[in-house]
Amino acid sequence: MGVCAIYEHFSGFELFRLPNIVHALPHAGNANCWTANTNEAHGDKMNIIEDRPTTEEFIGLITDVGWDKYTNLKVLDQALKNSLYCVVARNNNGEAVGMGRLVGDGVRSVYFQDIIIKKKHQRQGIGSKIMDKLFDWINANCPNKTYLHLFTDKTTAGFYARYGFSGPESPFFGMSQKKFSKKLGKLKK
């Protein structure tokens, strides 16, 4: 399902999310790092860091959630390098347990890409913290009327709807195609 939102500069970005979903505090040691209490009962903390994961970490995240079945793992290094912006969620041991990145031209279209949280760390608020950090970058760097896009399945559409994304019922109609081994272009009748 393709979902789209249009970014407009308002006093914040309430257009995309409900108030009080996420509160992040600046990390004392790094202005580009945010600490998130993800499981206070166990004392776990997740650092959301403005950085690209290593290619090996990216492959590990993709494999953990099962996306390796339809991802060309050989091109991931270049994919990371071509990103507009990346964040990595790291636990106290420095392990990459999640990530998110933005791709596109940064002024007309921005795509939310590879919002990945390892299975055992899902549903702990890490995805929300990652989305917050990505929206912080958009608010600081993108002009008015930038189109924001993402593709998701129905099981996670509700999560993205909290950020203002809408699906097929919206006036926008997202379409996609994936290149495998055959040439792409106009279909022959």
N, C-alpha and C positions, 0 to 999 in steps of 0.2 A: 504494500500500500504506500503510495507516495503522499507525503504530507507537506504542507507549505505554510509559511507565515510571512508576513511582510513586516520588516523592522522599521519602526518610526521612532525617532527620538522623542520621548516624553520625559517626565521628571525622573523616571526610573525605567524599569522594564516590566512593570506590572501587567502590561499587555500580554506578556508571555507566561506569567506564572502567578500563582496565588501568593499573597503576602505570607510571610512567616513559614514558607516551606523549608527554607534552608537558611541557616545563619552560620557563616564561616568567620573565623577570627584570624587575623594576620599571624603568621608564624614568627616568633620572635627572632629567629636566626636568619630568615630569608624573606625579603619582601615579595618574592615570587612564589612563596609556598604558603599554603593554607592548611591548617590542622583541623581535622574533622573527627569528632568523637563518634565512632560508628557502633561501638558496642560497649557502652559504659559499664555494664555489669561485669565484663571481663577485662576492663581497662584498656581495650584495644583502641589505638588511634591510627588514623589514616592520614597521610600527608598527600595533598593534591598539589603537585609540583608542575610549574610551567616548563616542560621539557618533553623531548621525544623519548619514547622507550627505545631500547636497543632493538635491532632487528630480531634478535633471538627472543627478547621479551615479547615483542609483537607477535611472533609466531606462536609462542607459548600461550598467549591470551587467546588468539584465534583458535588454536587447537583445543584449548580447555572448553570453549563454548560450542565446538563442533563446526566452526565455519571453514575449517581446513578442507572440507569436502568440496567446496566450490570457490576456493581462493587460490590464486596462483602465488604460492609462497616465495617464488624466485624473484618477484618484483617488489617485495615489501620494503626493501631498503629505499628504492626510488620513490615509492608511495609516501614514505615518511618524509623524505627530503622535499617533496612537492607540497607538503602541507602548509597551510597558512599559519596554523597554530596548533599546538599539541599540549595536552596535560597527561600526567601519569599519576595514578593513585598508588602510593607505596605504604606498606605496613611498617611497623617499628623495626623490622629486620631489613628493610630496604627492598623487599620483594615487590615487584610490580604486580598488583592485583586488579588493576583496571586502567583504562585509558579513554581518551576521547580526542578527536581531532577535527579541525575545520579545513575544508578544501574549497577551491573556487577562485574567483578573481578578487574577492574582498570588497567590491564596490557595487556590483550588480547582482551577483549570486554567490551565496555561501552555503555549502552543504555540510551538515553534521554527519561525520563519517566515523565508523569504528568506535562507537560508544560500547565498550566491552568491559564487563566485570566478571572475574572468575566465578564459576558457579557457587563455590562455597562461601563467597563474599557477597553474593547478591542479596537484595532486600535488606540492606543495612544502611542505606542512605548514601552510598558511595556514588551511585549514578547521578543522584540529585546534586551532589557536591561538584561532580565533573561538569554537569550541565550548567551550574551556576558560574563556574570558572570560564566556560566557553562563552556564555552570555556576557560576562564581564568584558571579555576581549571584543566581542561584537559591539557592545555599547561604547567602548573606547575608540574603536577603529573603523567602524562601518558608517557610511553616510545614510541619510534618510532614504527610505524606499528601497533598501537592499532586500532582495528576496532570500529567505532562509528555507532550505529544503532538507528533507531526510526521507529515507525509506525504512520502513519497519514492517513487522508482521502484526497481526491483530492482537497477539498476546501482550505486546508492549505498547500498543497505540495509546492506551489510557495514560501511561507514564508521560509520553510526549505531549498529549493533549493538555496536561497541566501547565505546559510552557507555551500554549497558544497555537500549537500545530493542529491542523484539521485534516481530515481524510477525504475520501471520495465524495462526501456530501457537500464539500466546499465548492465554490465556483472554479477552483483550480483543479486541473486533471493531470496528475503525474503519470508518466509512462516511462518504461525502462526496457532495456534490451541488454543482454549479456553476450559478449563475444567469446566463443569457444574456439573451435578449430576451423569453422567455415567462414568464408568472406561475408561481410555484412553489406547491406545496401537495400535497394528496392527489391521487394519480393517478386518473383516471377510467377505469373498466373498459369 
